[in-house]
């Protein structure tokens, strides 16, 4: 019987903080469900670094558009 891969789950919350005279800044918090580890981020690069560090695998999305390197399903 083939072994199932370990499930790695995350919850991300992303919000827009209003700026004093402009559109504001995007902020976020991501949490690894299994361990409870979490991090705050201000850009996708920081979020990606957290995902890769916890999961121990490279994040699948590359520059060039959403889902470009992700399998459909």
N, C-alpha and C positions, 0 to 999 in steps of 0.2 A: 504494500500500500504506500502510495506517495505521501510524503510529509507536506502539510500545508505550510505556506510561508507565514511567519509571524505577522500579525496585524499591528500596524503602527498608526495610531489615530491622533489627530491634532484638532484643536478648536481655535479658530482665529477670529478676533473681533477687530474691525477696522472702522475708524470714524474720522470725520473732518472737524478739526478744531478751528473755530472762527478766528480770523486775524483781526488786529485792531483797525486796519484800513484796507484789507484785501480779502482774497478768498480763503486764507487760512492755510493750514498744513494738515496733511494726512498723518494719522498716527495708528498704531495697532498693538495688539497683544496676542501672542500665540502661546498655547499650552499643549504640552504632550500629555495626552489623556492617561496613559498607563503609569507614568512616573510623577505627574504633577509639575514637572519642570515647566517654567514659563519664561518669556522674555518680552520686553517691549521693543518696538521698532518704529523707525521713521521712514524707512524705504524698503523696497522689496529685497534688496541685497542683504540687509540685516535679517529679514525674515528667512530668506533662503539659507543663510549661514546657520541659523538656529536649527532649521529642519535637517540640514545635512549633518550637523553635529550630533543631534539626538538619534537620527535614524542610521547614521553611519554609511550613508549612500548619497551619491550626487542627486541633486534636484533635477527632475527630467525636463523642465522647460528651458528653452534657449531664447535668446533675443530673436525677434522676428515675428512674434504674434502668439496669442494664446493657443495652447494645445498643439502647437506645430509638431513637437516631438513626443506627444503623448499618444498611446494607443487609444483608439476609440472603444467605448464600451460603457 
